[in-house]
């Protein structure tokens, strides 16, 4: 198993980096995610409440557009996102 696959497996089965509440991807949350992506290729985020969105998937898509990252895995209300360092 290569290093990237091992790292991703640890993220998927590990602790959540950030929890997002009913306000969704606010400016504060985006700033926090940007900061976390500086040191991490993968982030695990849990949605506690979808707020104005009809589904968790809609909330995830909104977040992906704002942060410009890629969805790797989704389980229930938890998503793993990836952003490659440029």
N, CA, C and O atoms as a GROMACS GRO file, in nm:
protein
  344
    1UNK      N    1   0.086  -0.117   0.000
    1UNK     CA    2   0.000   0.000   0.000
    1UNK      C    3   0.090   0.124   0.000
    1UNK      O    4   0.182   0.135   0.082
    2UNK      N    5   0.064   0.217  -0.093
    2UNK     CA    6   0.149   0.335  -0.100
    2UNK      C    7   0.114   0.435   0.010
    2UNK      O    8   0.012   0.421   0.078
    3UNK      N    9   0.199   0.535   0.027
    3UNK     CA   10   0.184   0.632   0.136
    3UNK      C   11   0.055   0.712   0.124
    3UNK      O   12  -0.012   0.735   0.224
    4UNK      N   13   0.019   0.753   0.001
    4UNK     CA   14  -0.102   0.832  -0.018
    4UNK      C   15  -0.226   0.753   0.022
    4UNK      O   16  -0.314   0.805   0.090
    5UNK      N   17  -0.233   0.627  -0.020
    5UNK     CA   18  -0.347   0.542   0.013
    5UNK      C   19  -0.356   0.520   0.164
    5UNK      O   20  -0.465   0.522   0.220
    6UNK      N   21  -0.244   0.500   0.229
    6UNK     CA   22  -0.242   0.481   0.374
    6UNK      C   23  -0.289   0.607   0.444
    6UNK      O   24  -0.368   0.600   0.538
    7UNK      N   25  -0.242   0.724   0.399
    7UNK     CA   26  -0.282   0.852   0.458
    7UNK      C   27  -0.433   0.874   0.443
    7UNK      O   28  -0.499   0.914   0.538
    8UNK      N   29  -0.486   0.847   0.324
    8UNK     CA   30  -0.629   0.863   0.300
    8UNK      C   31  -0.710   0.768   0.388
    8UNK      O   32  -0.813   0.807   0.442
    9UNK      N   33  -0.664   0.645   0.401
    9UNK     CA   34  -0.734   0.547   0.486
    9UNK      C   35  -0.739   0.595   0.631
    9UNK      O   36  -0.840   0.580   0.698
   10UNK      N   37  -0.629   0.652   0.678
   10UNK     CA   38  -0.624   0.705   0.815
   10UNK      C   39  -0.722   0.821   0.832
   10UNK      O   40  -0.786   0.833   0.936
   11UNK      N   41  -0.734   0.906   0.731
   11UNK     CA   42  -0.827   1.020   0.736
   11UNK      C   43  -0.971   0.969   0.739
   11UNK      O   44  -1.051   1.014   0.821
   12UNK      N   45  -1.004   0.876   0.650
   12UNK     CA   46  -1.141   0.825   0.642
   12UNK      C   47  -1.185   0.762   0.774
   12UNK      O   48  -1.300   0.778   0.816
   13UNK      N   49  -1.096   0.690   0.839
   13UNK     CA   50  -1.131   0.621   0.963
   13UNK      C   51  -1.093   0.700   1.088
   13UNK      O   52  -1.116   0.654   1.199
   14UNK      N   53  -1.035   0.818   1.070
   14UNK     CA   54  -0.989   0.897   1.183
   14UNK      C   55  -1.091   1.000   1.229
   14UNK      O   56  -1.209   0.994   1.195
   15UNK      N   57  -1.041   1.094   1.308
   15UNK     CA   58  -1.126   1.198   1.365
   15UNK      C   59  -1.160   1.306   1.263
   15UNK      O   60  -1.089   1.324   1.164
   16UNK      N   61  -1.268   1.375   1.289
   16UNK     CA   62  -1.315   1.484   1.204
   16UNK      C   63  -1.228   1.607   1.228
   16UNK      O   64  -1.197   1.640   1.342
   17UNK      N   65  -1.189   1.676   1.118
   17UNK     CA   66  -1.112   1.798   1.129
   17UNK      C   67  -1.199   1.918   1.167
   17UNK      O   68  -1.156   2.007   1.241
   18UNK      N   69  -1.324   1.918   1.115
   18UNK     CA   70  -1.411   2.035   1.131
   18UNK      C   71  -1.556   1.992   1.126
   18UNK      O   72  -1.593   1.902   1.051
   19UNK      N   73  -1.638   2.057   1.208
   19UNK     CA   74  -1.782   2.034   1.206
   19UNK      C   75  -1.850   2.162   1.160
   19UNK      O   76  -1.816   2.272   1.205
   20UNK      N   77  -1.947   2.148   1.070
   20UNK     CA   78  -2.018   2.263   1.016
   20UNK      C   79  -2.162   2.258   1.065
   20UNK      O   80  -2.230   2.156   1.051
   21UNK      N   81  -2.208   2.369   1.121
   21UNK     CA   82  -2.343   2.378   1.175
   21UNK      C   83  -2.442   2.435   1.076
   21UNK      O   84  -2.419   2.433   0.955
   22UNK      N   85  -2.555   2.487   1.127
   22UNK     CA   86  -2.664   2.532   1.041
   22UNK      C   87  -2.632   2.655   0.957
   22UNK      O   88  -2.703   2.682   0.860
   23UNK      N   89  -2.529   2.730   0.992
   23UNK     CA   90  -2.491   2.846   0.911
   23UNK      C   91  -2.422   2.804   0.782
   23UNK      O   92  -2.407   2.884   0.690
   24UNK      N   93  -2.380   2.679   0.775
   24UNK     CA   94  -2.318   2.628   0.654
   24UNK      C   95  -2.179   2.682   0.632
   24UNK      O   96  -2.105   2.710   0.727
   25UNK      N   97  -2.143   2.697   0.506
   25UNK     CA   98  -2.009   2.741   0.468
   25UNK      C   99  -2.000   2.893   0.472
   25UNK      O  100  -1.990   2.958   0.369
   26UNK      N  101  -2.003   2.948   0.591
   26UNK     CA  102  -1.991   3.093   0.609
   26UNK      C  103  -1.848   3.136   0.581
   26UNK      O  104  -1.759   3.052   0.563
   27UNK      N  105  -1.825   3.265   0.577
   27UNK     CA  106  -1.690   3.318   0.552
   27UNK      C  107  -1.592   3.269   0.656
   27UNK      O  108  -1.477   3.240   0.624
   28UNK      N  109  -1.635   3.259   0.781
   28UNK     CA  110  -1.548   3.210   0.889
   28UNK      C  111  -1.509   3.064   0.867
   28UNK      O  112  -1.394   3.027   0.887
   29UNK      N  113  -1.605   2.984   0.826
   29UNK     CA  114  -1.580   2.842   0.802
   29UNK      C  115  -1.485   2.826   0.683
   29UNK      O  116  -1.393   2.744   0.689
   30UNK      N  117  -1.506   2.902   0.577
   30UNK     CA  118  -1.419   2.896   0.460
   30UNK      C  119  -1.276   2.932   0.499
   30UNK      O  120  -1.181   2.867   0.456
   31UNK      N  121  -1.262   3.036   0.580
   31UNK     CA  122  -1.129   3.078   0.625
   31UNK      C  123  -1.060   2.966   0.704
   31UNK      O  124  -0.941   2.941   0.687
   32UNK      N  125  -1.136   2.900   0.790
   32UNK     CA  126  -1.084   2.789   0.870
   32UNK      C  127  -1.042   2.672   0.780
   32UNK      O  128  -0.937   2.611   0.803
   33UNK      N  129  -1.122   2.641   0.680
   33UNK     CA  130  -1.092   2.532   0.588
   33UNK      C  131  -0.966   2.564   0.507
   33UNK      O  132  -0.879   2.479   0.489
   34UNK      N  133  -0.956   2.689   0.460
   34UNK     CA  134  -0.837   2.731   0.385
   34UNK      C  135  -0.712   2.712   0.472
   34UNK      O  136  -0.609   2.666   0.423
   35UNK      N  137  -0.722   2.748   0.597
   35UNK     CA  138  -0.609   2.733   0.689
   35UNK      C  139  -0.573   2.585   0.707
   35UNK      O  140  -0.455   2.549   0.707
   36UNK      N  141  -0.673   2.500   0.723
   36UNK     CA  142  -0.649   2.356   0.740
   36UNK      C  143  -0.587   2.295   0.615
   36UNK      O  144  -0.502   2.206   0.624
   37UNK      N  145  -0.629   2.342   0.496
   37UNK     CA  146  -0.574   2.288   0.372
   37UNK      C  147  -0.429   2.329   0.351
   37UNK      O  148  -0.360   2.267   0.269
   38UNK      N  149  -0.380   2.429   0.420
   38UNK     CA  150  -0.239   2.467   0.408
   38UNK      C  151  -0.147   2.355   0.455
   38UNK      O  152  -0.037   2.338   0.403
   39UNK      N  153  -0.193   2.278   0.554
   39UNK     CA  154  -0.111   2.173   0.613
   39UNK      C  155  -0.161   2.032   0.583
   39UNK      O  156  -0.095   1.934   0.618
   40UNK      N  157  -0.275   2.020   0.518
   40UNK     CA  158  -0.335   1.889   0.494
   40UNK      C  159  -0.382   1.878   0.350
   40UNK      O  160  -0.438   1.973   0.294
   41UNK      N  161  -0.361   1.762   0.291
   41UNK     CA  162  -0.413   1.737   0.157
   41UNK      C  163  -0.560   1.695   0.165
   41UNK      O  164  -0.640   1.729   0.078
   42UNK      N  165  -0.593   1.621   0.271
   42UNK     CA  166  -0.729   1.572   0.292
   42UNK      C  167  -0.788   1.632   0.418
   42UNK      O  168  -0.718   1.652   0.517
   43UNK      N  169  -0.919   1.662   0.414
   43UNK     CA  170  -0.991   1.709   0.532
   43UNK      C  171  -1.117   1.626   0.548
   43UNK      O  172  -1.184   1.592   0.451
   44UNK      N  173  -1.148   1.594   0.672
   44UNK     CA  174  -1.271   1.523   0.704
   44UNK      C  175  -1.363   1.622   0.774
   44UNK      O  176  -1.328   1.677   0.878
   45UNK      N  177  -1.481   1.643   0.716
   45UNK     CA  178  -1.574   1.744   0.766
   45UNK      C  179  -1.710   1.679   0.790
   45UNK      O  180  -1.759   1.602   0.708
   46UNK      N  181  -1.770   1.712   0.904
   46UNK     CA  182  -1.903   1.660   0.940
   46UNK      C  183  -2.003   1.775   0.940
   46UNK      O  184  -1.976   1.882   0.994
   47UNK      N  185  -2.117   1.752   0.879
   47UNK     CA  186  -2.226   1.848   0.879
   47UNK      C  187  -2.322   1.810   0.992
   47UNK      O  188  -2.381   1.702   0.991
   48UNK      N  189  -2.336   1.900   1.089
   48UNK     CA  190  -2.425   1.875   1.203
   48UNK      C  191  -2.569   1.908   1.169
   48UNK      O  192  -2.662   1.843   1.219
   49UNK      N  193  -2.588   2.008   1.084
   49UNK     CA  194  -2.721   2.054   1.047
   49UNK      C  195  -2.709   2.111   0.906
   49UNK      O  196  -2.616   2.186   0.877
   50UNK      N  197  -2.801   2.077   0.818
   50UNK     CA  198  -2.789   2.124   0.680
   50UNK      C  199  -2.849   2.262   0.660
   50UNK      O  200  -2.835   2.320   0.552
   51UNK      N  201  -2.917   2.316   0.760
   51UNK     CA  202  -2.968   2.454   0.754
   51UNK      C  203  -3.057   2.477   0.634
   51UNK      O  204  -3.158   2.409   0.617
   52UNK      N  205  -3.020   2.574   0.551
   52UNK     CA  206  -3.102   2.615   0.437
   52UNK      C  207  -3.100   2.516   0.320
   52UNK      O  208  -3.181   2.528   0.228
   53UNK      N  209  -3.010   2.420   0.322
   53UNK     CA  210  -2.999   2.325   0.212
   53UNK      C  211  -3.098   2.212   0.229
   53UNK      O  212  -3.133   2.174   0.341
   54UNK      N  213  -3.145   2.157   0.117
   54UNK     CA  214  -3.243   2.048   0.121
   54UNK      C  215  -3.181   1.914   0.159
   54UNK      O  216  -3.250   1.826   0.209
   55UNK      N  217  -3.050   1.901   0.134
   55UNK     CA  218  -2.984   1.775   0.164
   55UNK      C  219  -2.837   1.800   0.199
   55UNK      O  220  -2.783   1.907   0.172
   56UNK      N  221  -2.775   1.701   0.257
   56UNK     CA  222  -2.632   1.709   0.288
   56UNK      C  223  -2.553   1.722   0.158
   56UNK      O  224  -2.454   1.795   0.152
   57UNK      N  225  -2.596   1.651   0.056
   57UNK     CA  226  -2.525   1.656  -0.073
   57UNK      C  227  -2.523   1.799  -0.130
   57UNK      O  228  -2.422   1.842  -0.185
   58UNK      N  229  -2.633   1.871  -0.116
   58UNK     CA  230  -2.637   2.011  -0.162
   58UNK      C  231  -2.542   2.097  -0.080
   58UNK      O  232  -2.474   2.183  -0.135
   59UNK      N  233  -2.536   2.074   0.050
   59UNK     CA  234  -2.445   2.150   0.137
   59UNK      C  235  -2.300   2.120   0.100
   59UNK      O  236  -2.216   2.210   0.100
   60UNK      N  237  -2.270   1.994   0.069
   60UNK     CA  238  -2.135   1.955   0.029
   60UNK      C  239  -2.097   2.022  -0.103
   60UNK      O  240  -1.987   2.075  -0.117
   61UNK      N  241  -2.188   2.020  -0.200
   61UNK     CA  242  -2.160   2.082  -0.330
   61UNK      C  243  -2.136   2.233  -0.315
   61UNK      O  244  -2.049   2.289  -0.383
   62UNK      N  245  -2.210   2.298  -0.228
   62UNK     CA  246  -2.189   2.440  -0.202
   62UNK      C  247  -2.049   2.463  -0.145
   62UNK      O  248  -1.978   2.555  -0.187
   63UNK      N  249  -2.010   2.380  -0.052
   63UNK     CA  250  -1.878   2.391   0.010
   63UNK      C  251  -1.766   2.367  -0.093
   63UNK      O  252  -1.668   2.440  -0.096
   64UNK      N  253  -1.782   2.265  -0.175
   64UNK     CA  254  -1.682   2.232  -0.277
   64UNK      C  255  -1.662   2.349  -0.374
   64UNK      O  256  -1.549   2.380  -0.412
   65UNK      N  257  -1.770   2.413  -0.414
   65UNK     CA  258  -1.760   2.528  -0.505
   65UNK      C  259  -1.688   2.645  -0.439
   65UNK      O  260  -1.607   2.712  -0.503
   66UNK      N  261  -1.717   2.669  -0.313
   66UNK     CA  262  -1.656   2.782  -0.243
   66UNK      C  263  -1.509   2.760  -0.213
   66UNK      O  264  -1.430   2.855  -0.218
   67UNK      N  265  -1.470   2.636  -0.182
   67UNK     CA  266  -1.333   2.607  -0.140
   67UNK      C  267  -1.247   2.558  -0.257
   67UNK      O  268  -1.125   2.557  -0.248
   68UNK      N  269  -1.311   2.518  -0.365
   68UNK     CA  270  -1.241   2.466  -0.483
   68UNK      C  271  -1.158   2.343  -0.448
   68UNK      O  272  -1.034   2.343  -0.454
   69UNK      N  273  -1.230   2.238  -0.412
   69UNK     CA  274  -1.166   2.112  -0.378
   69UNK      C  275  -1.247   1.998  -0.439
   69UNK      O  276  -1.343   2.022  -0.513
   70UNK      N  277  -1.209   1.876  -0.408
   70UNK     CA  278  -1.271   1.757  -0.467
   70UNK      C  279  -1.322   1.664  -0.357
   70UNK      O  280  -1.255   1.644  -0.256
   71UNK      N  281  -1.441   1.608  -0.377
   71UNK     CA  282  -1.497   1.512  -0.282
   71UNK      C  283  -1.436   1.374  -0.307
   71UNK      O  284  -1.439   1.324  -0.420
   72UNK      N  285  -1.381   1.314  -0.202
   72UNK     CA  286  -1.320   1.182  -0.212
   72UNK      C  287  -1.412   1.073  -0.158
   72UNK      O  288  -1.422   0.965  -0.217
   73UNK      N  289  -1.479   1.102  -0.046
   73UNK     CA  290  -1.562   1.000   0.020
   73UNK      C  291  -1.673   1.069   0.097
   73UNK      O  292  -1.652   1.177   0.153
   74UNK      N  293  -1.791   1.008   0.100
   74UNK     CA  294  -1.902   1.060   0.179
   74UNK      C  295  -1.969   0.943   0.249
   74UNK      O  296  -2.004   0.842   0.187
   75UNK      N  297  -1.985   0.960   0.380
   75UNK     CA  298  -2.055   0.858   0.460
   75UNK      C  299  -2.149   0.931   0.554
   75UNK      O  300  -2.105   0.995   0.649
   76UNK      N  301  -2.279   0.920   0.527
   76UNK     CA  302  -2.377   0.991   0.608
   76UNK      C  303  -2.359   1.141   0.595
   76UNK      O  304  -2.362   1.195   0.485
   77UNK      N  305  -2.339   1.209   0.707
   77UNK     CA  306  -2.322   1.354   0.709
   77UNK      C  307  -2.174   1.394   0.710
   77UNK      O  308  -2.142   1.510   0.738
   78UNK      N  309  -2.086   1.300   0.681
   78UNK     CA  310  -1.942   1.326   0.686
   78UNK      C  311  -1.882   1.310   0.546
   78UNK      O  312  -1.914   1.216   0.473
   79UNK      N  313  -1.793   1.403   0.512
   79UNK     CA  314  -1.731   1.403   0.380
   79UNK      C  315  -1.580   1.419   0.395
   79UNK      O  316  -1.532   1.490   0.485
   80UNK      N  317  -1.505   1.354   0.306
   80UNK     CA  318  -1.360   1.373   0.300
   80UNK      C  319  -1.333   1.450   0.171
   80UNK      O  320  -1.373   1.409   0.062
   81UNK      N  321  -1.263   1.563   0.185
   81UNK     CA  322  -1.230   1.650   0.072
   81UNK      C  323  -1.082   1.646   0.047
   81UNK      O  324  -1.002   1.622   0.138
   82UNK      N  325  -1.045   1.669  -0.080
   82UNK     CA  326  -0.904   1.672  -0.117
   82UNK      C  327  -0.875   1.800  -0.194
   82UNK      O  328  -0.954   1.844  -0.277
   83UNK      N  329  -0.759   1.857  -0.163
   83UNK     CA  330  -0.707   1.967  -0.243
   83UNK      C  331  -0.557   1.944  -0.257
   83UNK      O  332  -0.484   1.936  -0.159
   84UNK      N  333  -0.515   1.934  -0.380
   84UNK     CA  334  -0.372   1.916  -0.407
   84UNK      C  335  -0.302   2.048  -0.392
   84UNK      O  336  -0.353   2.152  -0.434
   85UNK      N  337  -0.185   2.044  -0.331
   85UNK     CA  338  -0.106   2.166  -0.314
   85UNK      C  339  -0.051   2.207  -0.449
   85UNK      O  340   0.000   2.125  -0.525
   86UNK      N  341  -0.062   2.337  -0.475
   86UNK     CA  342  -0.014   2.386  -0.605
   86UNK      C  343   0.123   2.447  -0.594
   86UNK      O  344   0.178   2.493  -0.694
   0.00000   0.00000   0.00000
